[in-house]
Amino acid sequence: MPVYVDTSRIGKDHVASLIWPRRPFRLAEHSSRCVTIGLVNNMPDSAFRATERQFISLLEGASDSIPIRLVLYRLPGIRHKGATLHHVDSFYSSVEALGETPIDGMIVTGREPITEDLRAEAYWESFTRLLSWARENTYSTVWSCLAAHAAILYMHGIERRKSEHKHFGVLECTRERGHALLTGMPSRFSVPHSRWNGVAEEELTDRGYTVLARSNGAGVDTFVKHDRSLFVFFQGHPEYEADTLLREYRRDAGRFLRGETDNYPLTPKGYFNQATADALNALRDEALSGGSKHLLARVSAVLENPTIENTWRTTAALVYRNWLQHICACKEERQMSRVRFA
């Protein structure tokens, strides 16, 4: 089913420019299986709309027969400019308004940090209030990538660790144990990763987290902790579209060639066909040897029309379908309890 984006707090002058809902929300709002999901989008301007689109598309692919009402939120302390600022002001509510709408589940995205210590980020205080609220008021919350690192840092003081190289590409993950979230999943599946940092598995298990999947060489992929709410943590990005890693590679190569960083990106693993990967590796060697004239244009030319297969979409939708079904089951159980004790 399509995702119905909540427009109840959006001005009439803006609703007309919204590409969703595909059908009026009123057709689904009275369904007993309707699930309300809050999306807290913390991404920078360059990736904000793409991230929004990715999660809406993934939820639509995962929803099956479950109507989804999506409410868009932002954290205070994260600044936007230009068209993104207008979009945020038009369609997003501050997380300070979370109590105004019953939320069944939430998805909280990450964000490239500005500071070495996540606790020094401008949004840290509002992030921790959001986490405390989610623990008490949702059936389940997904913490994506850096949001996962920030969440476990706040809850249990688990520090992320920087790797020697960036974990970048479509990595093969192994399912470690049975869990409802992974129902129907194969023993091995692929997930896009794009991160320098990770968390030590022993620290997670010592503090009561359950590791569901890991990748050889890149460590933990998915882990959970069930308290009042089921918290789901992804170090990878199952929501990514086929070309997302391509765009990140081109961005990072551009940063190096413009002298903004000392790290030329590794070619993402398991992503490009061999001919494209060979061409990019050759350009990387040339860049690291000091050649940079017109190199960015040549990188862009190689990336113009590569063949990329989205090998993770089916399993990503399955994980999120299981997540939505968990929320539905919890919601129905609570409703039945209210009837029994009425």
C-alpha distance (Angstrom), angle and dihedral (degrees) to the residues before:
residue distance angle dihedral
M1 . . .
P2 3.78 . .
V3 3.79 121.9 .
Y4 3.79 113.2 -109.3
V5 3.80 109.9 -145.8
D6 3.79 110.9 -147.2
T7 3.81 109.7 -114.7
S8 3.80 97.6 173.9
R9 3.81 93.1 111.0
I10 3.79 97.1 36.1
G11 3.78 119.5 103.6
K12 3.81 116.3 -111.2
D13 3.81 90.3 -120.0
H14 3.82 89.8 61.5
V15 3.80 101.3 40.7
A16 3.80 91.8 73.0
S17 3.82 90.5 61.7
L18 3.80 94.2 50.1
I19 3.81 113.6 106.3
W20 3.82 90.2 -150.6
P21 2.93 151.3 98.6
R22 3.74 97.4 49.6
R23 3.79 86.8 -158.7
P24 3.81 128.3 20.4
F25 3.77 111.6 -82.0
R26 3.78 92.3 -129.3
L27 3.83 88.9 76.9
A28 3.82 90.2 67.0
E29 3.79 106.6 26.6
H30 3.81 94.5 88.8
S31 3.80 95.0 50.5
S32 3.80 111.6 115.7
R33 3.81 88.5 -140.2
C34 3.79 94.9 51.9
V35 3.81 110.0 127.0
T36 3.79 123.2 -156.9
I37 3.80 113.2 -145.7
G38 3.79 124.9 -173.0
L39 3.82 115.6 -149.0
V40 3.81 112.3 -157.9
N41 3.81 102.9 -164.6
N42 3.81 111.5 -163.6
M43 3.79 98.8 164.8
P44 3.82 124.0 127.7
D45 3.79 121.4 -104.9
S46 3.81 93.5 -93.6
A47 3.82 92.5 61.2
F48 3.80 103.4 21.4
R49 3.81 101.1 100.7
A50 3.81 92.6 37.5
T51 3.81 91.1 53.9
E52 3.79 90.8 48.7
R53 3.79 90.3 50.7
Q54 3.81 92.9 46.3
F55 3.79 94.9 54.9
I56 3.79 94.2 43.1
S57 3.81 90.2 50.6
L58 3.80 92.5 46.6
L59 3.80 92.8 48.6
E60 3.80 90.1 49.5
G61 3.80 90.1 51.6
A62 3.80 91.1 47.8
S63 3.79 100.2 41.4
D64 3.81 98.5 83.4
S65 3.84 102.0 171.5
I66 3.81 95.7 -16.0
P67 3.82 114.5 108.6
I68 3.80 109.8 -139.1
R69 3.77 124.9 -154.2
L70 3.81 108.0 -162.0
V71 3.81 121.8 -158.0
L72 3.81 117.4 -167.9
Y73 3.82 121.1 -139.5
R74 3.80 138.7 177.5
L75 3.78 133.7 -161.7
P76 3.81 119.9 -118.9
G77 3.78 110.3 -119.0
I78 3.81 95.8 46.2
R79 3.78 111.3 104.4
H80 3.77 128.2 -152.6
K81 3.79 134.4 -173.2
G82 3.77 141.0 -151.9
A83 3.79 118.5 -17.3
T84 3.80 92.9 0.3
L85 3.79 91.4 53.9
H86 3.81 89.8 51.0
H87 3.81 90.6 49.0
V88 3.81 92.6 48.7
D89 3.80 92.6 47.2
S90 3.80 90.0 48.6
F91 3.79 101.7 46.9
Y92 3.81 110.6 14.6
S93 3.80 131.0 79.8
S94 3.78 124.9 -155.3
V95 3.81 115.0 -103.2
E96 3.79 84.5 -119.5
A97 3.83 85.3 77.8
L98 3.82 93.7 56.6
G99 3.79 93.5 109.9
E100 3.81 91.2 61.2
T101 3.83 94.5 71.3
P102 3.83 127.0 41.2
I103 3.81 105.9 -117.9
D104 3.81 120.9 -160.9
G105 3.80 97.6 -173.4
M106 3.78 139.4 -1.1
I107 3.78 139.1 -151.0
V108 3.81 116.0 -155.6
T109 3.80 117.9 -168.6
G110 3.76 128.4 -150.1
R111 3.78 129.9 -122.1
E112 3.80 134.3 -152.6
P113 3.83 103.1 -97.8
I114 3.78 124.3 -122.0
T115 3.82 96.1 -160.2
E116 3.80 132.7 50.3
D117 3.81 90.9 -125.8
L118 3.81 113.0 56.5
R119 3.80 88.9 -151.7
A120 3.79 88.3 67.1
E121 3.81 93.8 58.1
A122 3.80 114.2 116.6
Y123 3.79 91.9 -120.4
W124 3.85 97.0 48.1
E125 3.80 97.3 104.7
S126 3.80 94.1 48.5
F127 3.82 89.7 44.2
T128 3.81 92.0 55.8
R129 3.80 91.3 48.2
L130 3.80 88.4 50.9
L131 3.80 91.1 51.6
S132 3.79 93.1 50.2
W133 3.79 90.0 48.6
A134 3.81 92.3 49.2
R135 3.80 92.1 50.9
E136 3.79 91.2 56.4
N137 3.80 101.9 33.9
T138 3.81 110.9 34.8
Y139 3.78 133.2 67.6
S140 3.80 88.8 -140.6
T141 3.81 140.6 -7.6
V142 3.81 130.1 -160.2
W143 3.81 116.6 -143.7
S144 3.80 110.5 -161.3
C145 3.81 123.6 -150.1
L146 3.82 109.4 -60.5
A147 3.81 90.5 18.2
A148 3.82 86.1 60.1
H149 3.81 90.5 53.3
A150 3.79 92.1 47.9
A151 3.81 92.4 47.5
I152 3.81 96.4 53.0
L153 3.80 90.8 42.5
Y154 3.79 90.0 56.9
M155 3.81 96.8 41.0
H156 3.80 100.8 42.0
G157 3.79 108.7 3.4
I158 3.82 92.7 -110.7
E159 3.80 107.6 161.3
R160 3.77 121.5 -148.5
R161 3.81 116.4 -124.9
K162 3.78 126.4 -140.0
S163 3.78 115.8 -125.7
E164 3.78 126.3 -139.9
H165 3.77 89.7 -111.9
K166 3.78 136.7 15.0
H167 3.81 117.3 -88.6
F168 3.77 96.1 -130.9
G169 3.76 130.7 162.9
V170 3.79 142.3 35.8
L171 3.80 101.7 -43.4
E172 3.77 127.2 -164.0
C173 3.80 111.2 -120.8
T174 3.78 129.2 -163.2
R175 3.79 122.5 -141.7
E176 3.78 107.3 -124.3
R177 3.79 104.2 -169.4
G178 3.76 144.0 -4.5
H179 3.79 115.4 -83.2
A180 3.80 132.5 154.5
L181 3.81 89.1 -116.0
L182 3.82 89.9 63.8
T183 3.81 98.1 42.5
G184 3.81 109.1 145.8
M185 3.81 93.5 10.7
P186 3.81 119.7 136.2
S187 3.79 117.9 -116.9
R188 3.81 88.8 -107.5
F189 3.78 126.7 34.3
S190 3.80 139.3 159.7
V191 3.81 128.1 -109.9
P192 3.82 129.9 175.8
H193 3.81 113.9 -118.3
S194 3.78 128.5 -171.0
R195 3.80 112.2 170.1
W196 3.77 144.2 112.9
N197 3.78 94.5 -157.1
G198 3.78 136.1 62.7
V199 3.78 141.3 168.3
A200 3.79 128.7 -114.6
E201 3.79 113.4 -106.7
E202 3.81 93.3 -143.4
E203 3.80 90.8 56.9
L204 3.78 90.4 52.1
T205 3.80 95.6 48.6
D206 3.83 91.9 44.4
R207 3.80 88.4 59.1
G208 3.77 97.1 47.0
Y209 3.81 102.8 -93.5
T210 3.80 119.4 139.5
V211 3.80 117.5 -138.3
L212 3.80 111.0 -142.9
A213 3.80 101.8 176.6
R214 3.77 139.3 7.7
S215 3.78 137.5 -174.3
N216 3.79 123.6 -133.0
G217 3.81 106.8 -109.6
A218 3.80 95.5 5.1
G219 3.80 100.0 62.8
V220 3.77 126.5 -146.2
D221 3.79 118.1 19.7
T222 3.83 106.2 173.2
F223 3.80 129.8 13.8
V224 3.79 136.3 164.3
K225 3.77 142.4 -159.6
H226 3.80 122.5 -163.0
D227 3.79 117.3 -156.0
R228 3.79 121.2 129.0
S229 3.80 86.8 -30.9
L230 3.80 129.9 26.9
F231 3.79 105.8 -111.2
V232 3.82 113.3 -158.9
F233 3.80 119.2 -164.5
F234 3.81 124.6 -162.4
Q235 3.79 119.9 -172.3
G236 3.79 87.6 -177.9
H237 3.79 131.3 56.6
P238 3.81 112.8 -113.9
E239 3.81 87.7 165.8
Y240 3.82 94.1 65.1
E241 3.78 119.7 121.3
A242 3.80 121.8 -130.3
D243 3.82 94.6 -93.7
T244 3.83 100.2 39.0
L245 3.80 96.2 97.7
L246 3.81 89.0 46.1
R247 3.79 90.8 56.2
E248 3.81 91.4 46.8
Y249 3.81 91.1 50.0
R250 3.81 91.9 50.8
R251 3.82 90.4 47.4
D252 3.82 93.3 50.8
A253 3.81 93.2 44.9
G254 3.79 88.4 51.8
R255 3.79 91.5 51.1
F256 3.80 90.6 54.6
L257 3.79 95.1 45.4
R258 3.81 91.1 49.4
G259 3.81 90.5 51.3
E260 3.83 94.2 -112.7
T261 3.83 94.2 122.9
D262 3.80 139.0 19.0
N263 3.81 94.2 -135.9
Y264 3.77 122.4 87.4
P265 3.82 106.3 -159.9
L266 3.77 121.6 -107.8
T267 3.78 113.6 -121.5
P268 3.82 105.7 -95.7
K269 3.80 112.8 -100.8
G270 3.78 121.1 -116.2
Y271 3.80 92.7 2.3
F272 3.82 116.6 91.4
N273 3.79 125.1 49.1
Q274 3.80 114.5 -101.6
A275 3.81 96.3 -100.1
T276 3.81 92.3 52.9
A277 3.80 92.4 44.9
D278 3.83 91.0 50.3
A279 3.80 91.9 50.4
L280 3.81 92.3 48.9
N281 3.80 92.4 47.0
A282 3.79 90.1 52.9
L283 3.81 91.4 51.1
R284 3.81 89.8 48.3
D285 3.81 90.9 53.4
E286 3.80 89.3 49.7
A287 3.80 92.1 49.6
L288 3.81 93.4 49.0
S289 3.81 90.7 49.4
G290 3.80 89.9 58.7
G291 3.77 102.8 -93.8
S292 3.79 112.3 128.0
K293 3.79 108.0 142.3
H294 3.79 109.5 129.6
L295 3.81 87.9 -17.9
L296 3.79 95.8 131.8
A297 3.80 90.7 54.4
R298 3.80 89.1 50.7
V299 3.81 91.5 49.5
S300 3.80 89.3 50.2
A301 3.80 90.3 49.5
V302 3.82 91.5 54.6
L303 3.80 89.3 49.2
E304 3.79 94.0 47.9
N305 3.81 100.0 99.0
P306 3.80 111.9 -0.7
T307 3.79 120.9 159.6
I308 3.82 108.4 -115.6
E309 3.77 122.9 177.5
N310 3.80 117.4 -155.6
T311 3.81 96.7 -134.3
W312 3.80 95.4 168.0
R313 3.80 103.2 52.1
T314 3.82 97.5 91.7
T315 3.81 95.2 51.2
A316 3.82 92.0 40.6
A317 3.81 90.1 55.9
L318 3.81 89.9 46.5
V319 3.82 93.1 53.7
Y320 3.79 91.4 49.2
R321 3.82 91.4 45.1
N322 3.80 88.6 55.0
W323 3.80 88.8 47.9
L324 3.81 92.0 52.3
Q325 3.80 91.3 47.0
H326 3.81 89.7 52.0
I327 3.79 89.4 53.8
C328 3.81 91.1 47.7
A329 3.81 91.5 50.4
C330 3.82 92.3 49.4
K331 3.78 91.3 47.0
E332 3.81 93.4 49.5
E333 3.80 91.4 47.1
R334 3.78 91.4 53.3
Q335 3.80 91.8 47.5
M336 3.82 90.8 51.3
S337 3.80 90.5 49.5
R338 3.78 90.2 54.0
V339 3.81 90.4 51.5
R340 3.83 92.4 49.1
F341 3.79 93.1 51.0
A342 3.81 97.3 37.7
